[in-house]
Structure formats: C-alpha cells, structure tokens
C-alpha cells in the first residue's frame, strides 16, 4: 500500500488550480466547502464500515450491503460542474462502493463454517484502507480544515471500536441521510436546466453506463461493429483483448495498479472505435483522391473529412487524443494544399499500425475503392454543379457515429474523461515521487 505521505502528494496535485480573475471567490469557496462536506461524509462512511470489516461476527452479505450504502452518483453529479472543483478521491470511493460486490464475488467466494469468507480481511482490508487514505489526503490537499466542517462522528467512533453491525448500520444510515439533505439543498438552488443535467449525470454514473453500457461483455455488439462497415480489418485477437480488459475491470487491485485496469478498459474500447472510424476516413480519403481528377470541389470534401474527424473526437471527448490530433493535422495540411492526400493516408496507416498492436489485430491491409464507387460519387458531384452533395463514404462515417450514439445511450463521455484524468494524474504523480 502506498504510504500516506505519498498519497498526500498525489491527491494534493489533483486540487484544481483556480484563476481568481475568472471565477468568483465566493462561488469557489462555496464549491470547495461542499466538496469538503462530501469528503467528510465519505471519510465517515469508510471509518464506520471499517468497524464492520474488523468485526469477526459481521456476515459477508451484510458487510457488502453496508459498504455499498453510499450514493456516489449523487455526490459526483452535483460536484461535477461546480467552479474550482475536481472530483478527486471521491471517484475512488464511488468505484469502491459500486464495485465491491463484484470484487468480493470474484475474489472471495470460499466460505468457512461460520459463513465468513477466508480471505475477507486480506482482500478487502487493504483496499478499504487505500481508499480511506486517498480521502484523507484529498481532505488535507484541498485545505478542508479551513472550513467549518464538523467531524461529528469522530467521538462515536472512538467510543465504539467494537460496535456491532446494527449500531454501525444505524450510523451509516444517518450519515448518508445528512449528506443527502446537504446535496438536496444544492440541487434545489439549481435552475431547471441544471437540475436536469444533474439527473442525467447521476444516470451516467451507474456502472453499466460508466463502462460504456458493458461493451466489453457484449460479444454480439462488438462483432456487429467489426463486420458492418466494410473496414477490412483482420480482428484476430481483438475480441479476446476486449474480453480480458472487461474481466480485469472488476478486479479491485488498486493498491498495485492505481486504477490502471479501468484505464486499460477505456483505452481498448476507444482503440476499437478509432480503428473502425479511421478506416472509414481512409476510404473517404481514397474517394476524395479519385474525385480530385475530375473536380476542383475535392478540397471542400477534404475540409468535410476534417470536420467529421473533429466531431468524432468531440463526441467521445478524446479530442486531445494524440492519434486524432496527428491525423487531423495531416488532413488540415491537405485542405490547405500544403500536402498531397497520400501524405494523410500514410499518417493514417502509421496510426492504425500502433492502434492495431494494442488489440492484436491487423488493421493496415491496404484499403481500396472500386471504380463503380468512384463513378457513383464523382457523377453526383459533377451533376450538382455549385452544390456539394455528401459523399457516400462520409455518410457511412456519420452512420457509424450515429450507431455509437445509440449503443452508448446514457453514457456521458465527459464524465468518463473526468475519471480518466483522475487516473492519469494519480499515476503521473506517483511516477514523479518514485
């Protein structure tokens, strides 16, 4: 387990830098006070449930139910859009309380005669302690001690180190009710639009939605995407890789990997989407290259290709992804007549080779476009005179984005980006400290 001082360094770095000229001092103070209130409630929850973990008479199912009795969805959905606030360690608490039953079932299935699980303490205790340390470090790093937030359960915890499950459950219920009242007060002060946004965010924080509607566990959907767009990829090991990252998603080994198993799942899914979409861009560029021989309009279609790529990145909230930026730059250079179309295709091929390696598939077999496809496209363009009818290749790219929108209904890619940023910052600071 990470040392608490190291955790303090890590989580302190996650406190969002605030530009006082851009944000209201009063709003930032209110937002940070609310975050600190949520942190104290989270700390109370993990300290109370630690008593249940260390009490040998606690039945496993009751223990799980008590740990899971925390509404991280409501907390994060309210904090997400506040001035000067990052979710920080509250991501860890949400993931822990939402995934602990999956983890418990996978890692701790053998019961002894008393109904206790053999490796309960060896598995749950370190993770519970890890999340607790992250919360404390975030508390100190955010400077919560300067706000008037009462640790009102501390004395009870000191008096009741051997509390039984009924007493612990009562305190957990009270703590959650108090937090709910605080969050409700904040929600009541929101505009109607803000309230609807918060409700949608809360839905997106369900584990199914947060994990891309369980794409990693949906073989039929993946295979449909692999075969529907004539991208001519030899997917070979891709299905196995996507299944593996899905299985690893449920393993709470964060003391060892600092949530990298979750990041790996998103990376594999986004690489899967990118491989398909980049092949559609490739075919579009081939069509535009053929069109160039017949019409000066081709440059307008290069610009449209660039727009579609930008839309794809923005839709998934990966607009700063290195591959997307590199490809967008190459297409922009073609649009500005600084480079030939073959230059962008070469860049695309290089990117696909790297993405394909991560999914163990062959995505660089040369794409082609038939004479019939070319004739159909350029005739439509020439007949349109001063208009710019949409190319079939670009219609297909849009159809794929629409399909992803349908598959990811209820998914908020901004929320996913927030989680990925949290994971990246945790690991970046850890690497600096080593």
C-alpha positions in Angstrom: 0.0 0.0 0.0 1.1 3.5 -0.7 2.5 5.5 2.2 0.1 8.2 3.4 2.6 10.9 2.8 2.9 9.8 -0.9 -0.8 9.8 -1.2 -0.9 13.3 0.1 1.5 14.4 -2.6 -0.6 12.6 -5.2 -4.1 13.8 -4.2 -2.9 17.4 -3.4 -1.9 17.6 -7.1 -5.5 16.9 -8.0 -6.8 20.1 -6.4 -7.8 22.2 -9.4 -5.8 25.5 -9.8 -8.3 28.4 -9.6 -7.9 31.6 -11.6 -9.4 34.2 -9.2 -9.9 36.6 -12.0 -12.1 34.1 -13.9 -14.1 32.6 -11.1 -16.0 34.2 -8.3 -14.1 33.9 -5.0 -17.4 33.4 -3.2 -18.5 30.6 -5.6 -15.2 28.8 -5.4 -15.4 28.9 -1.6 -18.9 27.5 -1.6 -18.0 24.8 -4.1 -14.9 23.8 -2.1 -16.9 23.8 1.1 -19.4 21.4 -0.5 -16.7 19.2 -1.7 -15.1 19.1 1.7 -18.5 18.2 3.2 -18.7 15.3 0.8 -15.2 14.3 1.7 -16.0 14.3 5.4 -19.2 12.3 4.8 -17.1 9.8 2.7 -14.5 9.6 5.4 -17.2 8.9 8.0 -18.6 6.1 5.8 -15.3 4.3 5.3 -14.4 4.6 9.0 -17.8 3.3 10.1 -17.6 0.4 7.6 -14.1 -0.4 8.7 -15.5 -1.3 12.1 -17.7 -3.9 10.3 -14.8 -5.3 8.4 -12.7 -5.8 11.5 -15.6 -7.3 13.5 -15.3 -11.1 13.0 -19.1 -11.6 13.6 -20.1 -9.5 10.5 -21.8 -11.7 7.9 -20.3 -11.2 4.4 -23.5 -10.1 2.7 -24.3 -7.7 5.4 -20.8 -6.3 5.2 -21.1 -5.8 1.5 -24.5 -4.1 1.8 -23.2 -1.7 4.4 -20.1 -0.7 2.4 -22.3 -0.2 -0.7 -24.8 2.0 1.2 -23.3 5.2 -0.2 -24.6 7.3 -3.1 -21.5 8.3 -5.0 -23.6 9.0 -8.1 -25.4 11.9 -6.3 -22.2 13.3 -4.9 -20.3 13.3 -8.2 -23.3 14.5 -10.3 -23.6 17.6 -8.0 -19.9 18.4 -7.8 -19.1 17.8 -11.4 -19.9 21.2 -12.8 -19.0 23.3 -9.8 -16.5 26.2 -10.0 -12.9 25.3 -9.0 -13.6 21.7 -8.0 -12.3 18.3 -9.2 -13.9 15.1 -8.1 -10.6 13.7 -6.9 -10.7 10.9 -4.4 -14.5 10.8 -4.5 -14.0 8.9 -7.7 -12.2 6.2 -5.7 -15.0 6.0 -3.2 -17.7 5.8 -5.8 -15.9 3.0 -7.7 -15.1 1.1 -4.5 -18.7 1.2 -3.1 -20.2 0.3 -6.5 -17.8 -2.5 -7.5 -17.0 -4.1 -4.1 -19.7 -6.8 -4.5 -18.3 -7.8 -8.0 -14.9 -8.0 -6.5 -16.0 -9.9 -3.4 -17.8 -12.5 -5.5 -14.9 -13.0 -7.9 -12.0 -12.9 -5.4 -13.6 -14.2 -2.2 -16.1 -17.0 -2.9 -14.9 -19.6 -0.4 -16.8 -19.7 2.9 -15.9 -21.4 6.1 -18.4 -22.9 8.5 -19.1 -19.7 10.2 -20.1 -18.0 6.9 -17.1 -15.8 7.0 -15.0 -15.6 3.8 -11.5 -17.0 4.3 -9.7 -14.0 2.6 -12.1 -11.3 3.6 -9.6 -9.2 5.6 -6.6 -10.0 3.3 -8.5 -8.7 0.3 -11.0 -6.1 1.5 -9.0 -4.5 4.3 -6.1 -3.2 2.2 -8.4 -1.7 -0.5 -10.6 -0.1 2.1 -7.6 1.4 3.8 -6.2 2.6 0.4 -9.5 4.4 -0.4 -9.6 5.9 3.2 -6.0 7.3 2.8 -6.9 8.8 -0.6 -9.9 10.6 1.0 -7.8 11.9 3.9 -5.1 13.1 1.5 -7.7 14.9 -0.6 -9.1 16.4 2.6 -5.7 17.9 3.5 -4.7 18.7 -0.1 -8.0 20.7 -0.6 -7.4 22.6 2.6 -10.7 21.4 4.1 -9.6 22.2 7.7 -10.0 25.9 7.0 -13.8 25.4 6.5 -16.1 24.9 9.5 -16.9 21.2 8.9 -17.6 19.2 12.0 -16.2 15.6 12.2 -19.2 14.8 14.3 -18.9 11.0 14.2 -15.3 11.0 15.5 -16.2 10.8 19.2 -18.7 8.0 18.5 -16.1 6.1 16.6 -13.6 6.5 19.5 -16.2 5.3 22.0 -17.4 2.3 19.9 -14.4 0.5 18.4 -16.3 -2.8 19.0 -19.7 -1.7 17.7 -22.0 -4.4 16.4 -23.4 -4.3 12.9 -26.8 -2.9 13.9 -25.1 0.1 15.6 -22.8 0.6 12.6 -25.7 0.4 10.1 -27.7 3.0 12.0 -24.7 5.4 11.9 -24.2 4.7 8.2 -27.8 5.4 7.5 -27.7 8.7 9.5 -24.5 9.8 7.8 -26.0 9.2 4.3 -29.2 10.9 5.2 -27.3 14.0 6.4 -25.3 14.1 3.1 -28.5 13.6 1.1 -30.0 16.7 2.8 -26.9 18.8 2.0 -26.9 17.7 -1.7 -30.7 18.2 -1.9 -30.3 21.8 -0.8 -27.7 22.4 -3.5 -30.0 20.8 -6.1 -32.9 22.9 -5.0 -30.9 26.0 -5.7 -30.2 24.9 -9.3 -32.0 26.2 -12.4 -34.4 23.7 -14.2 -31.7 23.0 -16.8 -29.0 22.5 -14.2 -31.3 20.1 -12.4 -32.0 18.1 -15.5 -28.2 17.9 -16.3 -27.5 16.7 -12.7 -30.1 14.0 -13.1 -28.6 12.9 -16.4 -25.2 12.8 -14.9 -26.4 10.7 -12.0 -27.7 8.1 -14.5 -24.4 8.2 -16.4 -22.6 7.2 -13.2 -24.3 3.9 -13.0 -21.6 1.3 -13.5 -23.2 0.0 -16.7 -23.3 3.4 -18.2 -19.9 4.4 -16.9 -18.4 1.3 -18.5 -19.9 2.1 -22.0 -23.0 0.0 -21.5 -20.9 -3.0 -20.7 -19.5 -3.1 -24.3 -16.6 -5.3 -23.0 -19.1 -8.0 -22.1 -21.3 -7.7 -25.3 -19.7 -10.0 -27.9 -22.6 -9.7 -30.3 -22.5 -5.9 -30.4 -18.7 -5.9 -30.9 -18.9 -8.4 -33.7 -21.6 -6.5 -35.4 -19.4 -3.4 -35.3 -16.5 -5.4 -36.7 -18.5 -6.6 -39.7 -20.9 -3.8 -40.5 -18.8 -1.1 -42.2 -16.5 -3.0 -44.7 -13.4 -1.8 -43.0 -11.4 -4.9 -44.0 -9.7 -5.4 -40.7 -8.5 -8.8 -39.6 -9.7 -8.6 -36.0 -7.9 -11.8 -34.9 -7.1 -11.2 -31.1 -9.3 -8.1 -30.7 -12.3 -9.9 -29.3 -10.1 -11.7 -26.7 -8.4 -8.5 -25.6 -11.7 -6.7 -25.2 -13.0 -9.6 -23.1 -9.8 -9.6 -21.0 -10.0 -5.9 -20.1 -13.6 -6.4 -19.2 -12.9 -9.2 -16.8 -10.0 -7.2 -15.3 -12.3 -4.3 -14.8 -14.0 -6.0 -11.8 -10.8 -6.8 -10.0 -10.1 -4.2 -7.3 -6.3 -4.4 -7.2 -5.8 -0.6 -6.9 -3.1 -0.8 -4.3 -1.0 -2.4 -7.0 -2.2 -0.7 -10.2 -3.8 2.6 -9.1 -6.9 2.1 -11.3 -4.9 1.3 -14.4 -7.2 -1.7 -15.0 -10.0 0.7 -15.5 -7.9 3.0 -17.8 -6.9 -0.1 -19.8 -10.6 -0.9 -20.4 -11.3 2.5 -21.8 -8.1 2.5 -23.9 -9.1 -0.8 -25.5 -12.6 0.4 -26.3 -11.5 3.7 -27.7 -8.9 2.0 -29.8 -11.6 -0.3 -31.1 -13.8 2.7 -32.1 -10.8 4.5 -33.6 -9.7 1.6 -35.8 -13.2 1.4 -37.3 -13.6 5.1 -37.8 -10.1 5.7 -39.1 -10.7 3.0 -41.8 -13.8 4.9 -42.8 -11.7 8.1 -43.0 -9.2 6.2 -45.1 -11.8 5.1 -47.6 -13.1 8.7 -47.7 -9.7 10.0 -48.5 -9.3 7.4 -51.3 -12.6 8.6 -52.7 -11.6 12.2 -52.5 -8.3 11.4 -54.2 -10.1 9.9 -57.1 -12.5 12.8 -57.2 -9.6 15.2 -57.4 -9.0 14.1 -61.0 -12.5 15.2 -62.0 -13.4 18.3 -60.0 -11.8 21.1 -58.1 -14.5 20.6 -55.4 -12.4 17.9 -53.9 -10.9 20.4 -51.4 -14.3 21.0 -49.9 -14.6 17.3 -49.2 -11.2 17.3 -47.6 -12.5 20.0 -45.2 -15.6 18.0 -44.5 -13.4 14.9 -43.8 -11.6 17.1 -41.2 -14.9 18.2 -39.7 -16.1 14.6 -39.3 -12.9 13.6 -37.6 -13.2 16.6 -35.2 -16.9 15.6 -34.5 -15.8 12.0 -33.7 -13.2 13.2 -31.2 -15.6 15.7 -29.6 -18.3 13.1 -29.3 -16.1 10.7 -27.4 -14.4 13.6 -25.5 -11.0 12.4 -26.8 -10.4 15.5 -29.0 -6.9 15.8 -27.5 -6.0 12.2 -28.2 -2.6 12.1 -29.9 -3.8 10.0 -32.8 -6.8 12.2 -33.6 -4.6 15.4 -33.3 -1.9 13.9 -35.6 -4.5 12.7 -38.2 -6.4 16.0 -38.0 -3.2 18.0 -38.6 -2.3 15.9 -41.7 -5.8 16.3 -43.2 -5.7 20.0 -42.5 -2.4 20.3 -44.3 -4.1 18.6 -47.3 -7.1 21.0 -47.1 -4.6 24.0 -47.1 -2.9 22.4 -50.2 0.4 22.0 -48.3 0.4 18.2 -48.6 -1.0 15.6 -51.0 -3.8 13.3 -50.0 -1.3 10.4 -49.9 0.5 12.1 -47.0 -2.6 12.0 -44.8 -3.1 8.3 -45.8 0.5 7.5 -44.8 0.0 9.2 -41.5 -3.3 7.3 -41.0 -1.6 4.0 -41.8 1.1 4.6 -39.2 -1.5 5.4 -36.6 -3.5 2.3 -37.4 -0.5 0.1 -37.1 0.0 1.4 -33.5 -3.7 1.0 -32.5 -3.9 -2.4 -34.0 -1.0 -3.7 -31.9 -2.8 -2.8 -28.7 -5.8 -5.0 -29.8 -3.6 -7.7 -31.5 -5.3 -7.3 -34.9 -4.2 -6.5 -38.4 -5.6 -3.1 -39.4 -3.1 -2.0 -42.1 -4.1 -4.1 -45.1 -4.4 -1.6 -47.9 -7.8 -0.1 -48.3 -9.2 0.1 -51.9 -12.2 1.7 -53.5 -13.9 0.3 -56.6 -14.3 2.0 -60.0 -18.1 1.7 -59.5 -17.9 3.5 -56.2 -15.8 6.3 -57.6 -18.0 6.8 -60.7 -21.1 7.0 -58.5 -19.5 9.6 -56.3 -18.0 11.9 -58.9 -21.1 11.8 -61.1 -23.2 13.0 -58.3 -20.7 15.8 -57.5 -20.4 16.9 -61.2 -24.2 16.9 -61.7 -24.6 19.1 -58.5 -22.8 22.0 -60.2 -22.4 24.6 -57.4 -23.6 22.3 -54.6 -21.7 19.8 -52.6 -23.7 16.5 -52.2 -22.5 14.4 -49.4 -20.1 11.6 -50.4 -21.3 8.1 -49.6 -18.1 7.5 -47.7 -18.8 10.4 -45.5 -22.4 9.3 -45.0 -21.0 5.9 -43.7 -18.7 7.7 -41.3 -21.7 9.6 -39.9 -23.8 6.4 -39.7 -21.0 4.9 -37.6 -21.1 7.8 -35.2 -24.9 7.6 -35.0 -24.6 3.9 -34.2 -22.1 4.6 -31.4 -24.6 7.3 -30.1 -27.3 4.6 -29.9 -25.0 2.0 -28.4 -23.8 4.5 -25.8 -27.2 5.9 -24.8 -27.0 7.1 -21.2 -23.2 7.3 -21.4 -21.6 10.7 -20.6 -18.1 10.8 -22.2 -17.3 14.0 -20.2 -17.8 12.0 -17.0 -15.6 9.2 -18.4 -13.0 11.8 -19.3 -13.0 13.1 -15.7 -12.4 9.6 -14.4 -9.6 9.0 -16.8 -8.0 12.3 -15.9 -8.1 11.3 -12.2 -6.4 8.0 -13.0 -3.7 9.7 -15.2 -2.9 12.3 -12.5 -2.7 9.7 -9.7 -0.2 7.7 -11.8 1.8 10.7 -13.0 2.3 12.0 -9.5 3.2 8.5 -8.3 5.8 8.2 -11.0 7.3 11.6 -10.1 7.5 10.5 -6.4 9.4 7.3 -7.2 
